[in-house]
Amino acid sequence: MKYLPQVTRRKFVKNALVLAAGLPVASSFAKTEKSSVLQAGAVPLKWLDSKISAETIGTTWGVPWPKGALKKNSSFSLQSQDGRAIPVQSWQTAQWPDGSVKWTAHAISAQPDIAGGLLLKPEKASAVSGGIKVSENADMISIDTGRIVCTVNKKGKLIIDRIERDGRLAAKDGRLVLQVQNQPDAEPGEQIRTEFFQGEIKEVLIEQSGPIRTVLKITGSHAAENKALLPFVVRLYFYQSSDAIRVLHTIIYDADESKDFISGIGLRLSVPLEDELHNRHVRFTGEDNGVFAEAIRGLTGLRRDPGKAVTDAQINGKATPSTTEFPDNVSKRLHYIPAFGDYTLFQPTPDSFEIQKRTKAGHGWLQSAFGKRATGTGYLGSSKGGFLFGIRNFWQSHPAQLDIRNAHTNLAEITLWVWAPKASAMDLRFYHDGMGQDTFEKQRDALEITYEDYEPEFGRPVGVARTSEMQLKILAATPENAEIAAIANAIQHPAQLVAEPAYFAQTGVFGGAFSAVVKGNPAEEKIDKQLDFYFDYYHKQVDQHKWYGFWNYGDVMHAYDNDRHTWRYDVGGYAWDNSELSTDLWLWYYFMRTGRSDVFRMAEAMTRHTGEVDVHHIGPFSPLGSRHNVMHWGCSAKQLRISTAANRRFYYYLTADERVGDLMKEQIDADKTLRTIIPGRKIGQTAPANDPKGELASISFGTDWGALASAWLTEWERTGDEKVKTKLLNSMKTIAAQPHGFFTGVSIMDLNTGKFQMAQKGKLSVSHLSAVFGLAEICAELIAVFDIPEFEKAWVQYCELYNATPEEQKRVLGQSLTKLNLRQGHARLTAFAALRKKDAKLADRAWDEFFEGGAGIKSQSYDVKNLTGPQVIMPIEEAKGISTNAVAQWGLAAMQCLAYAGRYLK
């Protein structure tokens, strides 16, 4: 590609928007014509965070394309603001039904000198020179980035065999470690027994091998003697010319929570050391760019001064002059200066950390430093180079810990603990004994007081998972304090490229259920102000109420207790939200509308949490999720509405994250689990009769089918699996063929074909929950993707009639609907019907329903009270009448009414 002349940022953005304007528009608003390969189109990209660190290891991002715009196997080039060609690796992640490209993913290596925007163009790109080299034999896989060489074993307990830089061994024997206790804590006179496990490799796959980005996937379990616990999935990410390895570490809980108390989960590596003890350096990052910097054997503060040249070198991590140049009164007594070989950075809570050190095992610890929120990066090395290591979301995912051991010997050990052994052991036992709820009647009665759906054995954590992110980096020299602080910040806030909201909206992805922010209409600006207020309020609530921790980070609470001035963290079904009424979708659509970095990061954390912790990935409930509860897995209502792929698709397509791809793939055969874990078993839903082969399941057209449809659509558009597509289309057509379409509510599905049996005519079934867990959004997308007129007619009918008058309902359905709820949230359905029918009266009705606020938020308010002690334990903000259900549904209704009926807003 030719280099282009330099242009100003103003001109760059203007040109990019002009080019992007050449793209054909695709949305759920109207069908689009096929287009040939883009002629002049280009997509302007921006960095998610305004300040991009030079220490990023590489970046991967996703871009959508309108239907018919790009042919399969299209090539791409990338251009910087100053006209330079940036080598890029590209691949397709989703397709449209006509075979054209729907989503692509792209990767670039570290780009320390790019601070402005980029342009992605669908055109042939020049070949990447000096790309990653991957070699493989029966026992090992070796990855050479051009900066480091990492060798990974295919079997055994040592995952990373060795990491080298410039031919120098920097780390070796990388292994997963696990500590398990027989009880959470010891009573007087009792003794805790601890077992130690190490990760055992089952399989290693080269998941992606490209010149810029290569991914290895390692699976296995932690093993000790004849016992195995906590299956793991570890991915190692490598980028061209990078000296770092990104580690995505997932554990799946399969222990007996009443006997096996996890007291440590980590990744351990051995680090060879050769330099003199006074030339070995330790670094830890704290808060506000703070750095703890010491040498294993300190030469400062002594009774005898070794001289400024010596102390300056040690303080700055440089090699000191030879000891022959030290003053005699120092050099002859170096062996009397203690060498501290062990260091620990420990973050037990979200608001406190400590650093300790000791000379070696068997001797006491010295308190070295304290602080609040450590950024969680450490380093061990010398002027010749060293090993840097960090955990992302270190303090947010407490208890976390970084250990350096035996740094006074020739072989130190580094451990990155995502569950800190210095903390109390993990106790996942259910929080009460059932309180006598041994019959359905008692369980149903208890639901009336605490809103908790309890059932014995259903509140166990078996099958839940947790994914952590780490980074390993091999440096050529001990970094300056400012440099290691910058690296730590880059680990905590990885560089991410995104397109502009206006472009996202133009492509018609995600059902066209959002529009970009546009100024000029005072009524729309008022809605945007309220959208901003609700997000900002919840963003602050996360911090004020400390919604952090290994199992909690990413979730929010369901309901507020105004009397106690706290969220109902201890009240049955009112505690953790677990995606109730589509909190995830609210955040993701809000990001798509605004492009705000803080929204993306909160939605990212929620996607990681709700997709892992709130879902059973193995065991009898797999792959269903758990309804809201005091404990994330505690509710006996195991539901597809929680595990739905609809909540994961945004993050996957925007980042190409392979782990989230795994989570969505788990959901493809979820219909089979509904045979044994019947969603509505407590309200009369039963398993199909006459099903000897287990080929049938009772499935609702709302939360159940909506989740299945999102999984099947995503799998087909990702992989082209025609069997999955056939099941999806069969289900759509047989819902449309029902006597009352979506108002039929539930029917028996053939699990092999996806076809629903015809239900009895005249029987209506409708729930206020059916459309508020992603069904509205996925139906909009299905209509945009597939041309099935009868399905569109059935869905538009549901959208038009749900909030209609009883007379209108009776005229069409033969009877009116009763016990409906969430009228405000369903205003977005009315708006969609208005769009598809081109009906201005329906559009006006949608806005009336939205502003009336039925079962939602009636009046927009920005009133917040600031509460302090002694009324509350810590200062907090409290907004009147806030409910997560109401806010999520208000936000989705607001954005979709703007997208579908915005021109009718007055």
Secondary structure as UniProt FT lines:
FT   HELIX           9..20
FT   TURN            21..22
FT   TURN            28..29
FT   STRAND          43..47
FT   TURN            54..55
FT   STRAND          58..64
FT   TURN            67..68
FT   TURN            72..73
FT   STRAND          77..80
FT   TURN            81..82
FT   STRAND          89..95
FT   TURN            97..98
FT   STRAND          101..109
FT   TURN            112..113
FT   STRAND          118..121
FT   STRAND          133..136
FT   STRAND          140..144
FT   STRAND          148..153
FT   STRAND          160..165
FT   TURN            166..167
FT   STRAND          168..181
FT   TURN            188..189
FT   STRAND          194..209
FT   STRAND          213..224
FT   TURN            225..226
FT   STRAND          227..239
FT   TURN            240..241
FT   STRAND          244..252
FT   TURN            257..259
FT   STRAND          261..272
FT   HELIX           277..279
FT   STRAND          281..285
FT   TURN            288..289
FT   STRAND          291..295
FT   HELIX           308..315
FT   TURN            316..317
FT   HELIX           323..325
FT   HELIX           328..331
FT   TURN            332..333
FT   HELIX           334..336
FT   STRAND          342..349
FT   TURN            350..351
FT   STRAND          352..358
FT   TURN            361..362
FT   STRAND          366..371
FT   STRAND          377..382
FT   TURN            383..384
FT   STRAND          385..391
FT   TURN            392..397
FT   STRAND          400..405
FT   TURN            407..408
FT   STRAND          411..419
FT   TURN            421..422
FT   TURN            435..436
FT   HELIX           440..450
FT   TURN            456..459
FT   TURN            462..463
FT   STRAND          465..475
FT   HELIX           481..492
FT   STRAND          497..499
FT   HELIX           501..507
FT   HELIX           510..512
FT   HELIX           522..544
FT   TURN            545..546
FT   TURN            550..554
FT   STRAND          560..561
FT   TURN            562..565
FT   STRAND          566..567
FT   TURN            569..570
FT   HELIX           572..574
FT   TURN            578..581
FT   HELIX           583..594
FT   HELIX           597..612
FT   TURN            613..614
FT   TURN            620..623
FT   STRAND          625..626
FT   TURN            632..633
FT   STRAND          638..639
FT   HELIX           640..643
FT   HELIX           645..647
FT   HELIX           649..655
FT   HELIX           658..666
FT   TURN            667..669
FT   HELIX           670..673
FT   TURN            674..676
FT   TURN            679..680
FT   HELIX           681..683
FT   TURN            692..693
FT   STRAND          696..700
FT   TURN            701..702
FT   HELIX           703..719
FT   HELIX           722..736
FT   TURN            739..740
FT   HELIX           741..744
FT   STRAND          746..750
FT   TURN            751..753
FT   TURN            761..762
FT   TURN            768..774
FT   HELIX           775..785
FT   HELIX           789..802
FT   HELIX           806..813
FT   TURN            823..826
FT   HELIX           827..837
FT   HELIX           840..852
FT   TURN            853..855
FT   STRAND          864..867
FT   TURN            869..871
FT   STRAND          876..879
FT   TURN            880..881
FT   HELIX           884..901
FT   HELIX           902..904
//
